[in-house]
Amino acid sequence: MLCTYIAMFMAGLWHGASLLYISFYLLMATGLVVNHIWRKRKRKMNGIIATILTFNFVNIFLVLFRAKSYESAIKVLKGMAGLTGLGFESVRVDILQYGAIFIFLMACFFSKNSMELSKLTMRRGISYTYVLITISICLLITSAIIMIEKNMASEFLYFNF
């Protein structure tokens, strides 16, 4: 477990000597250690709950990785928690975009993952149904991203370095 913390601390230093990067990686190490302990004790958790916990854990702490300061990270986290208002007044998102995002999320939750698909193909051969579903999901994701991004300007993260 100590090796996990050391490796993640080194990754934080490698990304930049900022305390934000080091904090982010040490928090990720804590998540990994909790996961290892959980598995070692052979505990089971509902898959949907585990997915929601993991998703939120990673998204909340990714704020530290992206933020320029702790103050800005706290501001973003307050916004994510809805403590500064919902902010929908300034964002225009069409119903088509919400629909695309909803369909994408349902596909993520109810589709087979790559490991399940590889086991199926090893047993039965390539299923063209899954190939078509995969292509459809990729096109849906791409179109949702294009629709959302056309109204937003975002500077690429690494241009700041």
C-alpha positions as CSV (number, residue, x, y, z in Angstrom):
1,M,0.0,0.0,0.0
2,L,2.9,2.3,0.7
3,C,4.2,1.7,-2.8
4,T,0.9,3.0,-4.2
5,Y,1.3,6.3,-2.3
6,I,5.0,6.6,-3.4
7,A,4.2,5.9,-7.0
8,M,1.3,8.4,-7.1
9,F,3.4,11.0,-5.3
10,M,6.0,10.6,-8.0
11,A,3.4,10.9,-10.6
12,G,2.2,14.2,-9.0
13,L,5.8,15.5,-9.1
14,W,6.2,14.4,-12.7
15,H,3.1,16.3,-13.8
16,G,4.2,19.4,-12.1
17,A,5.6,20.4,-8.7
18,S,2.3,22.1,-7.8
19,L,0.7,21.0,-4.6
20,L,-2.6,20.6,-6.6
21,Y,-1.1,17.8,-8.7
22,I,0.5,16.1,-5.7
23,S,-2.9,16.4,-3.8
24,F,-4.7,14.9,-6.7
25,Y,-2.5,11.9,-7.0
26,L,-2.4,11.3,-3.3
27,L,-6.2,11.3,-3.2
28,M,-6.2,8.9,-6.2
29,A,-3.7,6.7,-4.2
30,T,-6.2,6.7,-1.3
31,G,-8.9,5.5,-3.6
32,L,-6.7,2.7,-4.9
33,V,-5.7,1.7,-1.4
34,V,-9.4,1.6,-0.3
35,N,-10.2,-0.5,-3.4
36,H,-7.3,-3.0,-2.6
37,I,-8.5,-3.3,1.1
38,W,-12.1,-3.8,-0.1
39,R,-11.1,-6.5,-2.5
40,K,-8.8,-8.2,0.0
41,R,-11.6,-8.5,2.5
42,K,-13.7,-10.0,-0.4
43,R,-16.5,-7.4,0.1
44,K,-19.2,-7.1,-2.7
45,M,-21.0,-4.0,-3.7
46,N,-23.9,-3.4,-6.1
47,G,-22.4,-2.7,-9.6
48,I,-24.5,0.5,-10.1
49,I,-23.5,1.9,-6.7
50,A,-19.8,1.0,-7.3
51,T,-20.0,2.8,-10.7
52,I,-21.6,5.9,-9.3
53,L,-19.1,6.0,-6.4
54,T,-16.1,5.6,-8.7
55,F,-17.4,8.1,-11.2
56,N,-18.0,10.8,-8.6
57,F,-14.7,10.1,-6.8
58,V,-12.7,10.6,-9.9
59,N,-14.7,13.6,-11.2
60,I,-14.6,15.4,-7.9
61,F,-10.8,15.0,-7.5
62,L,-10.1,15.7,-11.2
63,V,-11.0,19.3,-10.3
64,L,-7.7,19.5,-8.4
65,F,-5.8,18.3,-11.4
66,R,-7.4,21.0,-13.7
67,A,-7.6,23.9,-11.3
68,K,-5.0,26.7,-11.2
69,S,-5.4,27.2,-7.4
70,Y,-7.1,25.7,-4.4
71,E,-9.5,28.7,-4.4
72,S,-10.6,28.0,-7.9
73,A,-10.9,24.3,-7.1
74,I,-13.2,25.1,-4.2
75,K,-15.2,27.4,-6.4
76,V,-15.7,24.7,-9.0
77,L,-16.6,22.1,-6.3
78,K,-19.2,24.4,-4.8
79,G,-20.6,24.9,-8.3
80,M,-20.7,21.1,-8.8
81,A,-22.6,20.7,-5.6
82,G,-25.1,23.3,-6.6
83,L,-24.1,25.7,-3.8
84,T,-23.7,28.6,-6.2
85,G,-27.0,28.1,-8.0
86,L,-27.6,25.7,-10.9
87,G,-26.4,28.1,-13.6
88,F,-28.7,26.9,-16.3
89,E,-29.7,30.5,-17.1
90,S,-26.5,31.1,-19.2
91,V,-26.3,27.7,-20.8
92,R,-28.3,26.9,-23.9
93,V,-28.6,23.2,-24.5
94,D,-31.2,21.8,-26.9
95,I,-33.5,18.9,-26.1
96,L,-31.6,17.0,-28.8
97,Q,-28.4,17.3,-26.9
98,Y,-30.0,16.1,-23.7
99,G,-31.5,13.2,-25.6
100,A,-28.1,12.3,-27.0
101,I,-26.5,12.5,-23.6
102,F,-29.3,10.4,-22.1
103,I,-29.0,7.7,-24.8
104,F,-25.2,7.7,-24.4
105,L,-25.5,7.2,-20.6
106,M,-28.0,4.4,-21.0
107,A,-25.7,2.7,-23.5
108,C,-22.8,3.0,-21.1
109,F,-24.8,1.5,-18.2
110,F,-26.6,-1.3,-20.1
111,S,-24.2,-2.3,-22.9
112,K,-21.6,-5.0,-22.6
113,N,-18.0,-3.8,-21.8
114,S,-15.0,-4.7,-23.9
115,M,-14.1,-7.7,-21.7
116,E,-17.6,-9.2,-22.0
117,L,-17.6,-8.6,-25.7
118,S,-14.2,-10.3,-26.2
119,K,-15.5,-13.4,-24.2
120,L,-18.5,-13.5,-26.5
121,T,-16.5,-13.3,-29.7
122,M,-14.1,-16.0,-28.5
123,R,-17.1,-18.3,-27.9
124,R,-19.3,-17.5,-30.9
125,G,-17.2,-15.5,-33.3
126,I,-17.7,-11.9,-34.3
127,S,-21.2,-10.6,-33.8
128,Y,-22.1,-8.0,-36.3
129,T,-24.9,-6.8,-34.1
130,Y,-22.3,-5.6,-31.5
131,V,-20.2,-4.1,-34.2
132,L,-23.2,-2.0,-35.4
133,I,-24.0,-1.1,-31.8
134,T,-20.4,0.0,-31.2
135,I,-20.3,2.1,-34.4
136,S,-23.7,3.7,-33.5
137,I,-22.5,4.6,-30.0
138,C,-19.3,6.1,-31.5
139,L,-21.4,8.2,-33.9
140,L,-23.7,9.3,-31.1
141,I,-20.9,10.3,-28.9
142,T,-19.2,12.2,-31.7
143,S,-22.3,14.0,-32.7
144,A,-23.2,14.9,-29.0
145,I,-19.7,16.3,-28.5
146,I,-19.9,18.3,-31.7
147,M,-23.3,19.7,-30.8
148,I,-22.1,20.7,-27.3
149,E,-18.7,22.1,-28.4
150,K,-19.9,24.3,-31.3
151,N,-21.3,26.8,-28.8
152,M,-18.4,26.6,-26.3
153,A,-14.8,27.8,-26.6
154,S,-12.3,26.0,-24.5
155,E,-8.5,26.4,-24.3
156,F,-6.6,23.2,-24.4
157,L,-5.1,22.4,-21.0
158,Y,-1.5,21.9,-22.0
159,F,-1.3,25.2,-23.9
160,N,-0.9,26.8,-20.5
161,F,2.5,25.2,-20.0
